[in-house]
């Protein structure tokens, strides 16, 4: 995932990228400035320091003693199954950026695209969407020469894919099973069912729009909202749904299969939206409160909390350590080297479709 070892020749101000007399793009003119390498070095250093500072700050908020005790309380076989399922979920999520690759045709290989997502996703989980979902992805993609517009579309498609499956499962789970909610959540079973129905309807509307538009984007206020064909849309729903179900299976395995699977899946679904609303990075304390409330109806509260803490360690913390090491290795390998030229930079910024993604 490192940058090319040899910098491409700077574009001639009087010729386009193909040497055919067309004017260079704004991006090419910017990169041809003498101060550009120094600016990129400064930005890289500042970003790395910023990320490291956030990691240290986040680590100080974690009760590592409780996490370690939760690990010791679980059998090794249970931890192995939970870890394998967590790894499988991260692998599934890493394919979400491939939908953006399909739309933008940014030129990076499948392996490199998946690798970037594998690094960015743990940052998203632990530090929030702006740092992981946007900043880390932007840094890694831009080092490979992907344009800002293409990066925005990739992020947007990944976010859309992630929530399509969530909406479907929320509708299904809340209709067939009523979870015990934490104190202070003034939502009854009937209200949950209607909320789930509304969420599932969003996914149905998306697939229907894709079928009607047949791959043509929606335009709104100067922004293009790319839509796939209905087959790709169904694939997005399927991959996302399986990913959320695997996350629920990881929690279920760590509980020793004592509660019904629906309770474990509801823990993940409710914990995700509660963490999003609370705006607390990684949903620290929120997931534990939701998981303990939902799962303690079927097992002792202490065991439920231990299972959720183990899930957090396996799904959030361990991948973050690996992602931080990988991110550092990428930055070290690419230090001082300019981003390679790709097809995305051969078009002017004016011709690039604007990103329509929201924040996860």
C-alpha positions in Angstrom: 0.0 0.0 0.0 3.1 2.2 -0.1 3.5 4.9 -2.7 5.5 4.4 -5.8 9.3 4.8 -5.2 9.8 7.1 -8.2 7.9 10.3 -8.5 6.2 10.9 -11.8 7.4 13.8 -14.0 5.7 17.0 -13.3 3.2 18.0 -15.9 4.1 20.7 -18.5 2.1 23.8 -17.8 1.3 24.1 -21.5 0.2 20.5 -22.0 -2.4 18.2 -20.5 -1.7 14.9 -18.9 -1.6 13.2 -22.3 0.6 15.8 -24.0 -2.1 16.7 -26.4 -2.3 20.4 -25.7 -5.2 20.2 -23.2 -4.7 22.4 -20.1 -3.6 20.7 -16.9 -6.0 20.2 -14.1 -6.0 22.2 -10.9 -4.6 19.2 -9.1 -1.7 18.9 -11.5 -0.9 22.6 -11.2 -1.0 22.4 -7.4 1.3 19.4 -7.3 3.8 21.1 -9.6 4.4 23.9 -7.1 7.8 23.9 -5.4 6.3 24.1 -1.9 4.1 21.1 -2.4 6.5 18.4 -1.0 7.2 20.5 2.1 3.5 21.0 2.6 2.7 17.3 2.3 5.5 16.5 4.8 4.1 19.0 7.3 0.5 17.7 6.8 1.6 14.1 7.2 3.5 14.8 10.4 0.6 16.8 11.9 -1.9 14.1 11.0 0.2 11.3 12.5 0.7 13.3 15.7 -3.1 14.0 15.9 -4.0 10.3 15.5 -1.5 9.2 18.0 -2.8 11.7 20.5 -6.3 10.5 20.0 -5.2 6.9 20.5 -3.5 7.8 23.8 -6.5 9.8 25.0 -8.8 6.9 24.1 -6.7 4.4 25.9 -6.8 6.3 29.1 -10.6 6.1 29.2 -10.7 2.3 29.1 -10.8 0.2 32.2 -8.2 -2.3 31.1 -8.4 -4.2 34.3 -12.0 -5.0 33.7 -11.3 -5.9 30.1 -8.5 -8.3 31.2 -10.7 -9.9 33.9 -13.5 -10.4 31.3 -11.0 -12.3 29.1 -9.8 -14.5 32.0 -13.4 -15.4 32.9 -14.1 -16.9 29.4 -12.9 -20.3 28.2 -10.1 -20.1 25.5 -12.3 -21.9 23.0 -15.0 -19.3 23.4 -12.5 -16.5 22.9 -11.2 -18.2 19.8 -14.7 -18.5 18.3 -15.5 -14.9 19.2 -12.2 -13.7 17.7 -12.7 -15.6 14.5 -16.1 -14.2 14.0 -14.8 -10.6 14.8 -12.1 -11.2 12.2 -14.7 -12.4 9.7 -16.8 -9.3 10.2 -13.8 -7.0 9.6 -13.1 -8.9 6.4 -16.7 -8.5 5.3 -16.7 -4.8 6.0 -13.5 -4.4 4.1 -15.4 -5.3 0.9 -17.8 -2.3 1.3 -15.3 0.1 -0.4 -15.3 -2.2 -3.5 -18.8 -0.8 -4.3 -17.2 2.7 -4.4 -14.4 1.3 -6.5 -17.0 -0.1 -8.9 -18.6 3.4 -9.3 -15.5 5.5 -9.5 -13.1 3.1 -11.2 -10.3 4.8 -9.3 -7.7 2.4 -10.6 -6.6 0.8 -7.3 -6.6 -3.0 -7.2 -9.1 -5.0 -5.2 -6.4 -6.0 -2.7 -5.2 -2.4 -2.1 -8.8 -1.1 -1.7 -9.6 -3.9 0.8 -6.4 -3.2 2.6 -7.2 0.5 3.0 -10.6 -0.3 4.4 -9.2 -2.8 6.9 -6.9 -0.1 8.3 -9.6 2.6 8.4 -12.4 0.6 9.9 -10.9 0.1 13.4 -10.2 3.8 13.5 -13.9 4.4 12.6 -15.0 2.1 15.4 -12.8 3.6 18.1 -12.3 7.2 17.2 -15.4 8.1 15.3 -16.4 8.5 11.7 -14.5 11.8 11.0 -11.2 10.3 12.0 -11.6 6.8 10.7 -14.3 7.0 8.1 -13.1 10.1 6.5 -9.6 11.3 7.6 -7.7 8.0 7.6 -9.4 6.8 4.4 -8.7 10.1 2.7 -5.0 10.0 3.8 -4.5 6.4 2.5 -6.4 6.8 -0.7 -4.8 10.2 -1.5 -1.4 8.7 -1.1 -2.4 6.3 -3.9 -3.4 9.2 -6.2 -7.1 8.9 -5.8 -9.0 12.2 -6.3 -11.0 13.9 -3.6 -14.2 13.4 -5.5 -13.6 9.7 -5.9 -12.7 9.3 -2.3 -15.9 11.0 -1.2 -17.9 8.6 -3.4 -16.1 5.6 -2.0 -16.8 6.7 1.6 -20.4 7.5 0.7 -21.1 4.1 -0.9 -19.4 2.3 2.1 -21.7 4.2 4.5 -24.8 3.4 2.4 -23.9 -0.3 2.2 -23.3 -0.5 6.0 -26.7 0.9 6.9 -28.8 -0.9 4.2 -28.3 -4.2 6.0 -28.8 -2.7 9.4 -32.2 -1.3 8.4 -33.4 -4.7 7.1 -32.3 -6.6 10.3 -33.7 -3.9 12.6 -37.1 -4.4 10.9 -36.9 -8.2 11.2 -35.6 -8.4 14.7 -38.0 -5.9 16.3 -41.0 -7.5 14.7 -40.2 -11.1 15.8 -38.6 -10.3 19.2 -38.9 -7.6 21.8 -35.6 -6.9 23.6 -35.4 -5.6 27.2 -34.2 -2.0 26.9 -31.9 -0.1 29.3 -33.6 2.1 31.9 -34.5 5.5 30.6 -35.4 4.2 27.1 -39.1 5.1 26.9 -39.8 2.9 23.9 -42.3 0.1 23.9 -42.4 -3.1 21.8 -45.0 -1.6 19.4 -43.0 1.5 18.9 -39.9 -0.6 18.2 -41.8 -2.5 15.5 -42.9 0.6 13.7 -39.3 2.0 13.9 -38.0 -1.2 12.4 -40.6 -1.1 9.7 -39.7 2.5 8.8 -36.0 1.6 8.6 -36.6 -1.5 6.5 -38.8 0.6 4.2 -35.7 2.8 3.5 -33.8 -0.2 2.2 -36.8 -1.3 0.1 -37.1 2.2 -1.3 -33.3 2.2 -2.2 -33.5 -1.0 -4.1 -36.7 0.1 -5.9 -35.0 3.4 -6.9 -32.0 1.4 -8.2 -34.4 -0.7 -10.3 -36.2 2.3 -11.7 -33.1 4.4 -12.4 -31.2 1.5 -13.9 -27.8 2.8 -13.0 -28.5 6.4 -13.7 -27.5 8.8 -10.9 -29.8 11.1 -9.0 -28.9 14.8 -9.3 -29.7 17.2 -6.4 -28.3 20.7 -5.9 -25.2 20.0 -8.0 -24.4 16.7 -6.4 -24.6 13.4 -8.2 -26.0 10.5 -6.1 -24.7 7.4 -8.0 -27.1 4.5 -8.0 -26.2 0.9 -9.0 -28.4 -1.5 -10.8 -30.8 -3.5 -8.7 -28.6 -6.6 -8.7 -25.7 -4.6 -7.2 -28.1 -3.0 -4.7 -29.3 -6.4 -3.5 -25.6 -7.5 -3.2 -25.0 -4.4 -1.0 -28.0 -5.4 1.2 -26.9 -9.0 1.4 -23.2 -8.3 2.3 -24.2 -5.7 4.9 -26.8 -8.0 6.5 -24.4 -10.9 6.7 -21.8 -8.6 8.3 -24.2 -7.4 11.0 -25.4 -11.0 11.6 -21.7 -12.1 12.1 -21.2 -9.3 14.6 -24.2 -10.6 16.5 -22.9 -14.1 16.3 -19.6 -13.0 17.9 -21.5 -11.6 20.9 -23.6 -14.8 21.0 -20.5 -17.0 21.1 -19.0 -14.9 23.9 -22.1 -15.4 26.0 -21.7 -19.1 25.7 -24.9 -19.3 23.6 -27.0 -18.8 26.8 -29.4 -16.1 25.4 -31.3 -16.5 22.1 -29.3 -15.3 19.0 -31.9 -12.5 18.6 -30.8 -11.0 21.9 -27.1 -11.0 20.9 -28.0 -9.4 17.5 -30.2 -6.8 19.2 -27.3 -5.9 21.5 -25.2 -5.1 18.4 -28.0 -3.2 16.6 -29.2 -1.2 19.6 -25.6 -0.5 20.7 -24.6 0.8 17.3 -27.5 3.4 17.1 -27.1 4.3 20.8 -23.4 4.9 20.4 -24.1 7.0 17.2 -26.6 9.2 19.1 -24.5 9.6 22.2 -21.5 10.8 20.0 -19.1 9.0 22.4 -16.1 7.5 20.5 -16.4 3.8 20.3 -19.7 4.1 22.3 -17.7 3.5 25.5 -20.1 2.5 28.2 -23.1 2.7 25.9 -22.6 -0.7 24.4 -21.9 -2.2 27.8 -25.2 -0.7 29.2 -27.2 -1.9 26.3 -25.7 -5.4 26.3 -26.1 -5.8 30.0 -29.7 -4.8 29.9 -30.6 -7.0 26.9 -28.6 -10.1 27.8 -29.2 -10.1 31.6 -32.7 -11.3 31.0 -31.1 -14.7 30.1 -27.9 -14.8 32.1 -26.3 -13.2 35.2 -25.6 -9.5 34.6 -21.9 -10.1 35.5 -21.5 -12.7 32.8 -23.4 -10.5 30.3 -21.0 -7.6 31.0 -18.0 -9.9 30.7 -19.2 -11.1 27.3 -19.7 -7.5 26.1 -16.3 -6.4 27.4 -14.7 -9.3 25.7 -16.5 -8.4 22.4 -15.2 -4.9 22.7 -11.7 -6.1 23.2 -11.8 -8.5 20.2 -13.8 -6.3 17.8 -12.7 -2.8 18.8 -9.3 -2.7 20.6 -7.3 -5.6 19.1 -8.0 -4.5 15.5 -7.1 -0.9 16.4 -3.7 -2.0 17.5 -3.1 -3.8 14.3 -4.5 -1.0 12.2 -2.4 1.6 14.0 0.7 -0.5 13.3 -0.3 -0.9 9.6 -1.0 2.8 9.2 2.4 3.7 10.7 4.1 1.2 8.4 2.3 2.8 5.4 3.3 6.3 6.4 6.9 5.2 7.0 7.2 3.4 3.7 5.7 6.3 1.8 7.6 9.1 3.6 8.8 11.9 1.3 7.3 10.2 -1.8 4.6 12.1 -3.8 1.3 10.3 -4.6 1.5 8.3 -7.8 -0.5 9.5 -10.8 -3.7 7.6 -11.5 -6.6 7.9 -13.9 -8.4 9.9 -11.3 -5.9 12.8 -11.6 -6.2 12.8 -15.4 -9.5 14.5 -15.1 -10.0 18.1 -13.9 -11.7 18.5 -10.6 -14.6 20.2 -12.3 -15.3 16.9 -14.1 -15.3 14.9 -11.0 -18.7 14.1 -9.5 -19.2 15.4 -6.1 -19.5 13.0 -3.2 -22.9 12.4 -1.8 -21.9 10.4 1.3 -23.1 11.1 4.8 -21.1 10.5 7.9 -21.3 7.1 9.5 
